[in-house]
């Protein structure tokens, strides 16, 4: 093992924020590691891509990148099956059903059940195509000049921890002293993603070992892992099975606003302290949801406009609906500033933020830069997600039970009218 490594980059490589420009020499082990890691992220992480990639075959130093020797490389992603939620190439109709696609790939996850070698083969088969149509690999000689971008989007199944990785993590937590195992878990949570079934399996094995997690450690365990869960729909059940009501309340207090967001409750008024890690996680998760919903909304409005345009050619009664849809398309759906986003009334450090800066530039630059990890971020978030139209509105008894759980004193005589209001809101949202 050699520690004689010199970082030739302007700063140490950060997997959580890989954006930037890189000049890499393939004869340098550290530079070659960065190139391989960027390729892995572009292949497996939703929103990560090479915006430009140039190979200099004869480069031997950072000063010998000769433009006359430059070989631009354009990489293309191979069409992905719908089980790989996120960067999939499909019809607008399928894209509009991304909630169903997401549920499908989570319920039938393949990556989580594969050994590391098989997972690598699967990912390699889905690798990025080079100009010759073959899977592109990092060259062994010369230099690479790279511009790399990373948008906030929900992770795909390709980012999941495989069976070999989960087995290794379980072994480390069983064989490590109790005071160090949570530190190991914290390191793992920098770059790993899990299904709730994987977390339950890990927890069961650790708690059946020689030293089970105590009540306080259980809260810390979930505080670290919840933000790394892909199938968020399973989080409420996971918590109810493993934690008491008091522990869940302690976890909620520990995680702040991010707790509600991670269990799927997005809508609300937020005031986030960006010096707090949990608040930054909350903002970034909302950015992921918003980014995907923007794509979904655009595809829905375009598809409906195309359908109405076809119908209007034979039936003039469809012209009014077509005109409304075209206006919505031009105005960015129902967004506040015509940019399709669910963020509204945004202020950062007390000052309004323009639509040109938020959410795009803010989440791709400011929030990920440690120099900006201070100050309050305030906004309203109104997700476009709705319950299925087949669902029934809430009844008075269920509403009363919710009030009791929230320690709200709601008189019984007002319950039925409140339930009627809730039902009407549900109906009108569709």
C-alpha positions as CSV (number, residue, x, y, z in Angstrom):
1,X,0.0,0.0,0.0
2,X,1.4,3.4,-1.0
3,X,0.4,6.7,0.4
4,X,2.7,8.6,-2.0
5,X,-0.2,10.1,-4.0
6,X,-0.3,13.6,-5.2
7,X,-3.6,15.3,-6.0
8,X,-3.1,16.9,-9.4
9,X,-6.7,18.2,-9.4
10,X,-7.6,21.7,-8.2
11,X,-9.3,20.0,-5.2
12,X,-9.9,16.4,-3.9
13,X,-12.4,14.5,-5.9
14,X,-15.9,14.5,-4.2
15,X,-18.3,11.8,-5.2
16,X,-21.3,13.7,-3.8
17,X,-20.5,16.7,-6.0
18,X,-18.6,15.5,-9.1
19,X,-19.5,18.5,-11.2
20,X,-16.7,20.4,-12.8
21,X,-13.8,20.4,-15.3
22,X,-11.1,17.9,-15.1
23,X,-7.7,17.5,-16.8
24,X,-6.5,14.0,-16.1
25,X,-3.3,12.0,-17.0
26,X,-4.0,8.3,-17.5
27,X,-0.5,7.4,-16.2
28,X,-1.4,8.9,-12.8
29,X,-3.3,6.4,-10.6
30,X,-5.3,9.1,-8.9
31,X,-6.3,10.7,-12.2
32,X,-7.2,7.3,-13.6
33,X,-9.4,6.6,-10.6
34,X,-11.3,9.9,-11.1
35,X,-11.9,9.0,-14.8
36,X,-13.2,5.6,-13.9
37,X,-15.4,7.0,-11.1
38,X,-16.9,9.7,-13.4
39,X,-17.7,6.9,-15.9
40,X,-19.3,4.9,-13.2
41,X,-21.4,7.8,-12.1
42,X,-22.5,8.7,-15.6
43,X,-23.5,5.1,-16.2
44,X,-25.3,4.4,-12.9
45,X,-26.5,7.7,-11.4
46,X,-29.5,9.5,-12.7
47,X,-28.7,13.1,-13.7
48,X,-24.9,12.5,-14.1
49,X,-23.3,12.9,-17.6
50,X,-20.3,14.0,-19.5
51,X,-21.1,17.3,-21.1
52,X,-17.9,17.2,-23.1
53,X,-15.1,14.6,-23.3
54,X,-11.8,15.0,-25.2
55,X,-8.9,12.5,-25.4
56,X,-5.3,13.6,-26.0
57,X,-3.5,10.4,-27.0
58,X,0.0,11.9,-26.8
59,X,-0.3,13.9,-23.6
60,X,2.3,13.1,-21.0
61,X,1.9,16.1,-18.7
62,X,-0.8,18.7,-17.9
63,X,1.1,21.1,-20.1
64,X,1.1,18.9,-23.2
65,X,-2.6,18.9,-24.0
66,X,-2.2,19.9,-27.7
67,X,-5.4,20.9,-29.4
68,X,-4.1,19.5,-32.7
69,X,-4.0,16.1,-31.0
70,X,-7.5,16.4,-29.6
71,X,-10.0,13.6,-30.2
72,X,-13.5,14.6,-29.2
73,X,-15.6,11.7,-27.9
74,X,-19.4,11.7,-27.9
75,X,-21.0,9.2,-25.5
76,X,-24.5,7.9,-25.8
77,X,-26.5,6.0,-23.3
78,X,-28.0,2.7,-24.5
79,X,-31.8,2.4,-24.3
80,X,-32.6,1.2,-20.8
81,X,-35.4,-1.1,-19.7
82,X,-38.2,0.4,-17.7
83,X,-37.1,-1.3,-14.6
84,X,-34.2,1.2,-14.5
85,X,-36.3,4.1,-13.3
86,X,-35.1,7.5,-14.3
87,X,-33.0,7.9,-17.5
88,X,-35.1,5.7,-19.7
89,X,-36.0,6.1,-23.3
90,X,-39.6,5.4,-23.8
91,X,-42.8,6.9,-25.2
92,X,-44.3,10.0,-23.6
93,X,-47.2,7.8,-22.4
94,X,-44.8,5.5,-20.5
95,X,-42.9,8.5,-19.1
96,X,-46.1,9.9,-17.8
97,X,-46.6,6.8,-15.7
98,X,-43.3,7.1,-13.9
99,X,-44.9,6.4,-10.5
100,X,-45.9,2.9,-11.8
101,X,-42.5,2.3,-13.4
102,X,-40.8,3.2,-10.1
103,X,-43.1,0.8,-8.1
104,X,-42.3,-1.9,-10.7
105,X,-38.6,-1.7,-10.5
106,X,-38.6,-1.5,-6.7
107,X,-40.8,-4.6,-6.3
108,X,-38.8,-6.6,-8.8
109,X,-35.3,-5.3,-8.0
110,X,-32.5,-7.3,-9.7
111,X,-29.4,-5.3,-8.7
112,X,-30.0,-5.9,-5.0
113,X,-30.0,-9.7,-5.4
114,X,-26.8,-9.9,-7.6
115,X,-23.3,-10.6,-6.5
116,X,-20.7,-7.9,-7.1
117,X,-19.3,-9.6,-10.2
118,X,-22.7,-10.1,-11.8
119,X,-23.8,-6.6,-10.9
120,X,-20.6,-5.2,-12.6
121,X,-21.4,-7.3,-15.7
122,X,-25.0,-6.0,-15.8
123,X,-23.8,-2.3,-15.4
124,X,-21.1,-2.8,-18.1
125,X,-23.7,-4.1,-20.5
126,X,-25.6,-0.8,-20.0
127,X,-22.5,1.3,-20.4
128,X,-22.1,4.4,-22.5
129,X,-21.5,3.8,-26.2
130,X,-18.5,5.5,-27.9
131,X,-18.4,6.8,-31.5
132,X,-17.8,3.2,-32.8
133,X,-20.9,1.9,-31.2
134,X,-19.0,-0.2,-28.6
135,X,-19.1,0.3,-24.8
136,X,-16.5,3.0,-24.1
137,X,-13.8,2.4,-21.6
138,X,-11.3,4.7,-19.9
139,X,-8.1,4.8,-22.1
140,X,-4.8,3.7,-20.5
141,X,-2.6,6.3,-22.1
142,X,-2.7,10.0,-22.9
143,X,-4.9,12.6,-21.1
144,X,-8.6,13.4,-20.8
145,X,-10.2,16.8,-20.6
146,X,-13.7,16.4,-19.1
147,X,-16.7,18.6,-18.3
148,X,-19.0,16.8,-16.0
149,X,-22.5,17.8,-14.9
150,X,-24.8,16.3,-12.2
151,X,-28.4,17.3,-11.7
152,X,-30.5,16.4,-8.7
153,X,-32.6,13.5,-9.7
154,X,-33.9,10.4,-7.8
155,X,-31.4,7.5,-7.9
156,X,-32.0,4.5,-10.1
157,X,-31.9,0.8,-9.4
158,X,-28.4,0.8,-10.9
159,X,-27.2,2.7,-7.8
160,X,-28.4,0.0,-5.3
161,X,-26.1,-1.8,-3.0
162,X,-25.6,-5.4,-4.4
163,X,-25.7,-8.6,-2.4
164,X,-21.9,-8.8,-2.0
165,X,-21.7,-5.2,-0.6
166,X,-24.5,-5.8,1.9
167,X,-22.9,-9.0,3.1
168,X,-19.6,-7.1,3.6
169,X,-21.3,-4.3,5.5
170,X,-23.0,-6.8,7.7
171,X,-19.7,-8.5,8.5
172,X,-18.0,-5.2,9.4
173,X,-20.8,-4.2,11.7
174,X,-20.8,-7.6,13.4
175,X,-17.1,-7.8,13.8
176,X,-16.5,-4.1,14.8
177,X,-16.7,-2.7,18.3
178,X,-20.0,-1.0,19.1
179,X,-18.4,2.4,19.3
180,X,-17.1,2.2,15.8
181,X,-19.9,0.5,13.8
182,X,-22.0,3.6,13.4
183,X,-19.0,5.5,12.1
184,X,-18.6,2.8,9.5
185,X,-22.2,3.1,8.6
186,X,-21.8,6.9,8.3
187,X,-19.0,6.4,5.8
188,X,-21.0,3.9,3.8
189,X,-24.0,6.3,3.6
190,X,-21.9,8.8,1.6
191,X,-22.3,6.8,-1.6
192,X,-24.5,3.7,-1.1
193,X,-28.2,3.4,-1.7
194,X,-30.6,0.7,-0.2
195,X,-34.0,-0.8,-0.4
196,X,-36.0,-1.0,2.8
197,X,-35.8,-4.8,2.6
198,X,-32.0,-4.6,2.6
199,X,-32.0,-2.3,5.6
200,X,-34.3,-4.7,7.5
201,X,-32.0,-7.6,6.7
202,X,-28.9,-5.7,7.9
203,X,-30.7,-4.7,11.1
204,X,-31.9,-8.2,11.8
205,X,-28.5,-9.7,11.4
206,X,-26.8,-7.0,13.6
207,X,-29.4,-7.3,16.3
208,X,-29.1,-11.1,16.4
209,X,-25.3,-10.8,16.8
210,X,-23.4,-10.6,20.1
211,X,-24.1,-6.8,20.6
212,X,-27.5,-5.5,19.5
213,X,-28.1,-1.8,18.9
214,X,-29.5,0.0,21.9
215,X,-32.4,2.4,21.7
216,X,-30.3,5.4,21.0
217,X,-28.2,3.6,18.4
218,X,-31.4,2.5,16.7
219,X,-32.4,6.1,16.2
220,X,-29.0,7.0,14.8
221,X,-29.0,4.0,12.6
222,X,-32.2,5.2,10.9
223,X,-31.2,8.9,10.9
224,X,-28.2,7.9,8.7
225,X,-29.9,5.5,6.4
226,X,-33.3,7.0,5.6
227,X,-31.8,9.5,3.1
228,X,-30.2,6.6,1.3
229,X,-33.5,4.7,0.7
230,X,-34.8,4.4,-2.8
231,X,-38.2,2.9,-2.2
232,X,-39.5,5.7,0.1
233,X,-43.0,4.2,0.1
234,X,-41.6,1.5,2.4
235,X,-40.1,3.8,5.1
236,X,-43.3,4.2,7.3
237,X,-43.6,0.4,7.6
238,X,-39.9,0.0,8.3
239,X,-40.0,2.5,11.1
240,X,-43.2,1.2,12.7
241,X,-41.8,-2.4,12.7
242,X,-38.5,-1.4,14.4
243,X,-39.1,1.7,16.5
244,X,-41.4,2.7,19.3
245,X,-43.6,5.8,19.0
246,X,-41.1,7.6,21.4
247,X,-38.2,6.6,19.2
248,X,-40.0,7.8,16.0
249,X,-40.6,11.1,17.6
250,X,-37.0,11.4,18.6
251,X,-36.0,10.5,15.1
252,X,-38.3,13.1,13.7
253,X,-36.8,15.7,16.1
254,X,-33.3,14.6,15.1
255,X,-34.0,14.9,11.4
256,X,-36.2,18.0,11.3
257,X,-37.9,18.9,8.1
258,X,-36.2,16.1,6.2
259,X,-38.1,13.4,8.1
260,X,-41.5,14.4,6.5
261,X,-40.0,14.7,3.1
262,X,-38.3,11.2,3.3
263,X,-41.6,9.6,4.2
264,X,-43.2,11.2,1.1
265,X,-45.0,14.2,2.7
266,X,-43.6,17.0,0.4
267,X,-46.1,19.8,0.4
268,X,-45.7,22.6,2.9
269,X,-43.9,25.7,4.0
270,X,-40.2,25.3,4.6
271,X,-37.5,27.3,6.4
272,X,-34.2,25.4,6.2
273,X,-30.9,26.2,7.9
274,X,-28.3,25.3,5.3
275,X,-25.6,24.9,8.0
276,X,-27.6,21.8,9.2
277,X,-26.9,18.6,7.3
278,X,-30.5,17.3,7.7
279,X,-31.9,20.5,6.3
280,X,-29.6,20.3,3.3
281,X,-30.7,16.7,2.7
282,X,-34.3,17.9,2.8
283,X,-33.7,20.6,0.2
284,X,-31.8,18.2,-2.1
285,X,-34.5,15.5,-1.9
286,X,-37.2,18.1,-2.8
287,X,-35.0,19.1,-5.7
288,X,-34.9,15.5,-6.9
289,X,-38.6,15.2,-6.7
290,X,-39.2,18.5,-8.4
291,X,-36.8,17.7,-11.2
292,X,-38.6,14.4,-12.0
293,X,-42.0,16.0,-11.7
294,X,-41.0,18.8,-14.1
295,X,-40.2,16.2,-16.7
296,X,-43.4,14.3,-16.0
297,X,-45.6,17.4,-16.2
298,X,-44.1,18.5,-19.5
299,X,-44.7,15.1,-21.1
300,X,-48.3,15.0,-19.8
301,X,-49.2,18.4,-21.2
302,X,-47.5,17.7,-24.5
303,X,-49.2,14.4,-24.9
304,X,-52.6,15.8,-24.0
305,X,-52.1,18.7,-26.4
306,X,-51.2,16.3,-29.2
307,X,-54.3,14.3,-28.5
308,X,-56.6,17.3,-28.4
309,X,-55.0,18.6,-31.6
310,X,-55.9,15.4,-33.4
311,X,-59.5,15.5,-32.1
312,X,-60.0,19.2,-32.9
313,X,-59.5,18.4,-36.6
314,X,-62.8,16.5,-36.7
315,X,-64.5,18.0,-33.6
316,X,-64.4,21.7,-33.0
317,X,-65.5,21.2,-29.3
318,X,-61.9,20.2,-28.5
319,X,-60.5,23.5,-29.6
320,X,-61.1,25.3,-26.3
321,X,-59.4,22.4,-24.4
322,X,-56.5,22.5,-26.9
323,X,-56.1,26.3,-26.4
324,X,-56.0,25.9,-22.6
325,X,-53.3,23.2,-22.8
326,X,-51.2,25.3,-25.2
327,X,-51.4,28.2,-22.8
328,X,-50.3,25.9,-19.9
329,X,-47.4,24.6,-22.0
330,X,-46.3,28.2,-22.8
331,X,-46.7,29.3,-19.1
332,X,-44.9,26.4,-17.6
333,X,-47.9,24.5,-16.2
334,X,-49.2,25.9,-12.9
335,X,-45.8,27.1,-11.7
336,X,-45.4,30.5,-10.1
337,X,-42.8,31.8,-12.6
338,X,-43.6,29.7,-15.7
339,X,-40.6,27.3,-15.2
340,X,-42.6,24.2,-14.3
341,X,-41.1,24.0,-10.8
342,X,-43.1,23.2,-7.6
343,X,-41.1,25.7,-5.5
344,X,-42.8,29.0,-4.8
345,X,-42.1,32.2,-2.8
346,X,-38.3,31.4,-2.6
347,X,-36.1,33.5,-0.4
348,X,-32.4,32.8,0.5
349,X,-30.9,34.7,3.4
350,X,-33.9,36.9,3.4
351,X,-33.8,38.0,-0.2
352,X,-36.0,36.8,-3.0
353,X,-34.3,34.5,-5.5
354,X,-35.0,34.9,-9.3
355,X,-36.4,32.1,-11.4
356,X,-33.2,32.2,-13.4
357,X,-31.2,31.2,-10.3
358,X,-33.7,28.8,-8.7
359,X,-34.1,25.9,-8.7
360,X,-31.6,25.0,-11.4
361,X,-28.4,27.0,-10.7
362,X,-29.0,27.0,-6.9
363,X,-29.1,23.2,-6.6
364,X,-26.4,22.5,-9.1
365,X,-24.0,25.1,-7.6
366,X,-24.8,27.0,-4.5
367,X,-26.2,24.3,-2.3
368,X,-23.5,21.8,-3.1
369,X,-20.7,24.3,-2.4
370,X,-19.5,24.2,1.2
371,X,-18.9,27.9,1.1
372,X,-22.6,28.4,0.8
373,X,-23.6,26.1,3.7
374,X,-25.0,28.9,5.9
375,X,-28.1,31.0,5.8
376,X,-31.8,30.3,5.7
377,X,-33.6,29.0,2.6
378,X,-37.4,29.7,2.7
379,X,-40.0,28.4,0.2
380,X,-43.4,26.8,-0.3
381,X,-43.5,23.4,-2.1
382,X,-46.6,22.2,-3.9
383,X,-46.0,18.8,-5.4
384,X,-48.0,17.9,-8.5
385,X,-48.4,14.3,-7.3
386,X,-51.9,13.3,-6.4
387,X,-53.6,10.3,-4.9
388,X,-55.1,7.9,-7.5
389,X,-58.5,9.1,-8.7
390,X,-60.0,5.8,-7.5
391,X,-59.1,6.5,-3.9
392,X,-61.8,7.6,-1.5
393,X,-61.8,10.8,0.5
394,X,-61.0,10.6,4.2
395,X,-63.9,9.9,6.6
396,X,-64.7,11.6,9.9
397,X,-63.4,8.8,12.1
398,X,-60.1,8.6,10.3
399,X,-59.8,12.4,10.5
400,X,-60.5,12.3,14.2
401,X,-57.8,9.6,14.7
402,X,-55.3,11.8,12.8
403,X,-56.2,14.7,15.0
404,X,-55.6,12.5,18.2
405,X,-52.2,11.3,16.9
406,X,-51.3,15.0,16.2
407,X,-52.5,16.0,19.7
408,X,-55.1,18.3,18.1
409,X,-58.3,19.1,20.1
410,X,-60.9,18.9,17.4
411,X,-64.6,18.9,18.6
412,X,-66.6,15.9,17.3
413,X,-69.3,18.1,15.8
414,X,-66.8,19.7,13.4
415,X,-65.4,16.3,12.3
416,X,-67.9,15.5,9.6
417,X,-67.8,18.9,8.0
418,X,-64.0,18.8,8.1
419,X,-64.1,15.4,6.4
420,X,-66.4,16.8,3.7
421,X,-64.0,19.7,3.1
422,X,-61.1,17.2,2.8
423,X,-63.1,15.1,0.4
424,X,-64.0,18.1,-1.8
425,X,-60.3,19.2,-1.9
426,X,-59.5,15.6,-3.0
427,X,-62.1,15.6,-5.8
428,X,-61.1,19.1,-7.1
429,X,-57.5,18.2,-7.2
430,X,-58.4,15.7,-10.0
